[in-house]
Amino acid sequence: LIAQNPRDVQRLQELRICDRCDLVGANLRGADLRGVRVVGSNLKNADLSSAQLAGSFVVDGQLQGAELPRANLTSANFSGSNLQGANLQGANLRAANFVGANLQTAILVGVNLETANLASARLQRSLLVDAILTQANLTRTNLGGANLLNARLRGSNLVSANLQGAILRNADLQGADLTNADMRNADLNQANFRQANLRGVVLTAPQLADAQLCETIMPDGSQSDRDC
């Protein structure tokens, strides 16, 4: 394992605790780091591909440009961490905590974020194609310009979320709560809004022309059964 400070890597592996450590560029590919505590540490450009990080505590970390494809981050806590530009393609993030985290421009293709907490997280221009976000908490989350093509968001909480310019083409938002969300200029072609709550959502009628509406609460509070 190679890092800017090899002693910190050894400390992480042996003690399972490494707060404020220097792990820049560390090669932790496939490492078993389940349940580790790494608070306020620098993991910029670290390679955590296929690493086991289930239940880990990585609060306020610096992970810009980190490689985490296929990593297991189930129930991990990344609240307040900076993962801008990180690669998490195919990672398991089920029930993970990303409250207030920075995931701008991150690669999240095919990730599992089921029941994850992303409240107030920043995901502008992130790539979430084919992502699973079923029952995820996305309240006040900034998804401006994000690509959510084919994403699964059934039952998710998107109250007051920013979805300006986001791509939600063919996304499944059945039963989702989008109260007061901003969807100006979002691509909603073939999106599924059956039983969804769009009360107070900022958008224009043409945006919903090709979306699926059934038992859908519209922005003005009325119900649309157009596609039932």
Disulfide bonds with the S-S distance in Angstrom:
Cys18-Cys21 1.81
Cys214-Cys228 1.99
